[in-house]
Amino acid sequence: MFSQKHVIMGFVLLICIVPLYWAKTKADSMRENMQTLSKEVADEQKKVSELEAEYAYLNRFDRLEAAANKLGLQPINGAQITNLSQLEKVAPLKTNQAPENTNPPQPQQQGAGL
């Protein structure tokens, strides 16, 4: 019925099919992973685009100027610019002063808010 030749050919065929099936399933898995990553990249690119549009809106000159006027801010002038060596004269450091709040925080009583 089956000769030794047919049995050997069957084993050779089986030995060839198993790695081929493994490679196919691995390729399918990688393809699905690539599609997932492509979707994630597209979503992130959309978020970046939205954030860039929001940044552009928030940094519009007319909007910033109106907010500065509302807060009473003035443009910087040259007298306000200094270097680090002159900083101590302009804004001296306050030393040897205790912090204003020296009392440690008190723990809340349990059950008070229930």
PLY file of the C-alpha trace (Angstrom):
ply
format ascii 1.0
element vertex 114
property float x
property float y
property float z
element edge 113
property int vertex1
property int vertex2
end_header
0.00 0.00 0.00
2.46 2.71 1.15
5.99 2.23 0.13
8.96 3.47 2.07
9.39 6.16 -0.59
5.86 7.50 0.08
6.44 7.60 3.84
9.73 9.49 3.45
8.09 11.96 1.04
5.29 12.48 3.58
7.77 13.27 6.36
9.71 15.65 4.11
6.48 17.36 3.17
5.50 17.63 6.83
8.93 19.01 7.73
8.48 21.69 5.03
4.88 22.55 5.92
5.36 23.15 9.67
7.95 25.96 9.31
5.94 27.45 6.47
2.80 27.54 8.65
4.81 29.04 11.53
6.24 31.74 9.24
2.77 32.55 7.91
1.26 32.94 11.39
4.26 35.04 12.48
3.85 37.28 9.41
0.12 37.67 10.11
0.85 38.61 13.71
3.45 41.17 12.60
1.03 42.60 10.04
-1.63 43.08 12.73
0.94 44.69 15.02
2.04 47.01 12.22
-1.57 48.03 11.54
-2.10 48.75 15.25
1.08 50.83 15.39
0.11 52.70 12.23
-3.25 53.59 13.79
-1.51 54.76 16.98
0.90 56.90 14.97
-1.99 58.46 13.05
-3.82 59.19 16.33
-0.70 60.80 17.83
-0.15 62.88 14.69
-3.74 64.10 14.95
-3.19 65.04 18.60
0.02 66.89 17.70
-1.82 68.76 14.97
-4.59 69.75 17.39
-2.05 70.90 19.99
-0.20 72.97 17.39
-3.47 74.64 16.39
-4.30 75.33 20.06
-0.79 76.72 20.64
-1.15 78.99 17.63
-4.51 80.24 18.95
-3.21 80.85 22.46
-0.15 82.75 21.18
-2.02 85.15 18.93
-0.67 88.66 19.47
-4.08 90.32 19.85
-5.15 87.78 22.47
-1.90 88.13 24.45
-2.04 91.91 24.21
-5.60 91.97 25.57
-4.65 89.67 28.44
-1.58 91.80 29.27
-3.65 94.98 29.27
-6.27 93.37 31.49
-3.56 92.37 33.98
-1.85 95.76 33.80
1.39 94.38 32.39
3.77 96.70 30.58
6.43 95.96 27.98
9.92 95.30 29.31
12.40 98.15 29.14
16.20 98.15 29.03
16.60 99.18 32.67
15.04 95.89 33.75
17.76 93.83 32.07
20.86 93.05 34.12
23.55 90.41 34.41
24.13 87.95 37.23
26.92 89.96 38.86
24.52 92.89 39.40
21.62 90.73 40.51
22.52 90.95 44.21
22.24 94.76 44.04
18.88 94.67 42.31
17.29 91.86 44.30
19.26 91.09 47.50
18.85 87.69 49.04
17.04 87.55 52.36
19.00 85.33 54.74
18.72 84.23 58.35
14.97 84.46 58.34
12.72 81.74 59.65
9.98 80.56 57.35
6.69 82.28 57.99
4.78 79.08 58.67
6.85 77.19 61.28
3.95 75.13 62.64
3.81 71.61 61.17
0.50 70.68 59.54
-1.98 69.07 61.91
-3.32 65.63 60.94
-6.99 65.52 60.14
-9.24 63.65 62.52
-10.61 60.46 61.08
-14.32 60.21 60.69
-14.84 63.96 60.82
-15.90 64.17 57.16
-17.99 61.00 57.18
0 1
1 2
2 3
3 4
4 5
5 6
6 7
7 8
8 9
9 10
10 11
11 12
12 13
13 14
14 15
15 16
16 17
17 18
18 19
19 20
20 21
21 22
22 23
23 24
24 25
25 26
26 27
27 28
28 29
29 30
30 31
31 32
32 33
33 34
34 35
35 36
36 37
37 38
38 39
39 40
40 41
41 42
42 43
43 44
44 45
45 46
46 47
47 48
48 49
49 50
50 51
51 52
52 53
53 54
54 55
55 56
56 57
57 58
58 59
59 60
60 61
61 62
62 63
63 64
64 65
65 66
66 67
67 68
68 69
69 70
70 71
71 72
72 73
73 74
74 75
75 76
76 77
77 78
78 79
79 80
80 81
81 82
82 83
83 84
84 85
85 86
86 87
87 88
88 89
89 90
90 91
91 92
92 93
93 94
94 95
95 96
96 97
97 98
98 99
99 100
100 101
101 102
102 103
103 104
104 105
105 106
106 107
107 108
108 109
109 110
110 111
111 112
112 113
